[in-house]
């Protein structure tokens, strides 16, 4: 499963000398829970990037949360001082980010002005898995490197999905 292909994200990580592992999966859209199962890792270590739109004008947010979780909109809104936030449609998320759903990565949007909020659950792991910026590419990297690269704010912004699904993928 080790990916030999490179893209802008792997080149960025190489240039910054960030240790990482790249895993190649099939190119169809996998949920974060499916990705964890395919890779044989704890689903709490696989983080998905959820695009969240502000009610007021302003760049959308990127909530990076564990696979079995959903965004806690109340906590996220309070953190970013917004009254209301919403999930965009899949098409809208793709238009906003320029990335295909299932491949949206905070590392692929570094210079696009998105505020990255990393769920504090990530802090309980040395490394986590995130999208590699395209469907079928998963990256395992140190949490602290992700925080440094994205200037992420860490806070509790997710809750365990009641039915255990990751419906916000």
ABEGO torsion letter per residue (X at the ends): XBBABBBAAAAAAAAAGBBBBBBBBBABBBBAAAAAAAAGBBAAABBBBBBBBBABBEBBBBBBBBAABBBBAAAAAAAAGBABBBBBBAAAAAAAAGBBBGABBAAAAAAAGBBBBBBAAAAABABBBBBAGBBGBBBBBBAAAAAAAAGBBBBBABBBBAAGBBAAX
